[in-house]
Amino acid sequence: MRLLFTFFFLLPVWVYAQKLPAVRAKTNRLTMYLDGERGNFNGVNEIPTLFPYRFGSVAEKAVLALVSEKDSLAVILRRDSTTVFQIIREEKGDTVTCRFGLNKLVKAAVFTEAYKKANDGKTLVEVPEVYELANVVFALTRYGKTGAIEKGTPYYQDVMKHFSPFAGLPAVRQLDSVLAEAGDAYAPLKMDAYAFRFGRDRLVKSDVYDRVSWGEENQIAPYVPVLEAFARQTNFRVFYRKHTVYYEQLIADFGRNVDVAMMKKWLEKQFPRTRYSAVKVVFSPLVGWNQSANSFEDNGFSEAHAHINFPFESRTKQPGGRGRRMIIAFTELNHSYLNPEADRYSKEIAEAFGDLSKWITPGKPSAGYNNSLSCFEEYMNYGLVTLLFSDLFDAPTAELLRQQMEDNMVNFRGFQQFRAFDEELLRLYRGRKEGETVADLYGGIIGWAGKRR
């Protein structure tokens, strides 16, 4: 009996003495891999020191890897159990204890044989009805007073004239509170509205999508009842039908002048390991500066989504205007191609971009790309614009667009070495051997970057 007591007395001490797996975080973001699928662990410095989280997964167990500028860890997560590890936050001088696990995952998208047959090879551009409903509600919130909402169109005036009297409805109040607390909730809420359609006066979940943003749950689903009520009380569906011709005009203009199908063809030639069965571009005339992207794969079918703001022509009636209108869509779509290729070089990129103080600028938009992989990807993102335009436009137009973009990237966004990076990437592209693609140039441009440390 005495031995038994001693054993139980010592057990907690033994457990406490075990060193938990830990990763040191120098910045506010970690690169995250869940069974090899990459994502970002954002807001590291904002989470509480005790942080529970469960991922959705179809598997019973999965490997979670977290990578920082100077460190990494890998742990196994299991369904219905908890794995404990730590994040040492150097910027805050403290440690977060994480308790992570797995829940059973509902697939984000299910592509049936009928869906595959109907959509294979297509590039679709849409202004969906429920998506527009969500954006109308956003326009009535305090967040809607920011640049997230496009206000310089007659359409915006129509929206405000029709819907402003209803700004006190629960849908507006509730989403206003969510966005006031966390502005980064905007993109997931907006994107996940795409997973709903109208069934008479009810919002019905799509037969294809459970969610369209990046989480394990549809972020706008809790607000479906108040959105339904808003739509009924404001006659939203009547408003939407009255503006159908306008939406169709924007879609037609986009197809003529932006040509996403051409972009997809160019990207798949340059990144031959990556293919998408279909591409969807989703926009609202109300969306201002926000763009986001995601991709889905199921049943042997893959689909890339780009959620963007519409590139209104009135701002671009000057030389190179068509090219500038293409940038928004292209810089969202191309992440679905350039990122998987970058993953193949993650170690080399970490070394080449190890000192981010030489690549980004505190206090400017570039500061958000505060790990080596995301920083490299954003350099490549706009570098690809230069390469596409060099193939697409005459030399004077391509050069004008390149200079304007480099000025914006360096002076406004704060990517210190983008001009030199862009010039080197273009040099490599022009000098590539027959049969070489942009994917083949990664080693060269990463090697060049490594010499500038």
SULNOR-V932437 format. One line per field, one symbol per residue. ss: DSSP state (2 for helix, 1 for strand, 0 for the rest). phi: phi as a letter, one per 20 degrees, with the letter a starting at -180 (. if undefined). psi: psi as a letter, one per 20 degrees, with the letter a starting at -180 (. if undefined). A space follows every 10 residues. Layout:
ss: ???
phi: ???
psi: ???
//
This chain:
ss: 0222222222 2222222000 0111100011 1111001111 1100000001 1111111000 1111111000 0111111110 0011111110 0001111111 1111000010 0022222220 0011110022 2222222220 0022200010 0002222222 2222220002 2222222222 2000222222 2222211110 0111100010 0000000000 2222222222 2222022222 2202222222 2222222002 2222222222 0000000111 1111001000 0111111100 1111111110 0022200000 2222222222 2220222222 2220022222 2200022200 0000222200 0222222222 2222222222 2200222222 2222222222 2200000222 2222222222 0000000222 2222222222 000
phi: .ffffffffe gfffffffef gbcedecebd eccdlneebd eemgedfffd ceaceebfef bbeddccdfc bbbccddcfm bcddbcdeef fembceedcd acdfeegfbc dffffgffdg necdcccfff gfgffffgfe efffeeffdf decgfgffff ffdgfdfefg gfffffffff fbfffgffff ffffeccecl ddedfgfdde bceeeecffe gfdggffgff fffdlgffgf ffdgffffff ffffffddlf gffgfffffe cfedccfbcc ddbcfefeee cbbbbcbalm ccbddcdcef effgeceagn gffffefgff feffffdffg ffgfdgfffg ffdfdffedc cgndgfffed cffffgffff geffggffff eedfgfffff fffffffffe eeenegdfgf ffffffffff effgnfcggf eggfffffff fef
psi: hhggghghhh ghggghippq qqppohajpq pppolipqap nqkhiiqrio oqqpqpqiqh qqpppppahj rrqprpqqpk rppprqoooh hikappopnq aqrpppqhqo orhggghhip jqoqpqnqgh ghgghgghhi rhhiiaihpo ikqhgghggh ggihijijqh gggghggghh hohiigghgg gihijqrpnd jqpppqigph riaiaiqohi gijgghhggg gghilghggg hhjgggghgg gggghhigmh hggggghhhh miipqphqpp pprqiipeip qrqrqqpqkj pqpppoorqp nphhikmrpj ggghhhgggg ighihighgh hhhikhghgh ghkhniiihr pqirhhhimk qgghgghhgh ghhhgggghh hhrrgggggg hggggggghg hghkngkhgg gghgghghgh jqrpiqrhhi iggghhgghh ij.
//
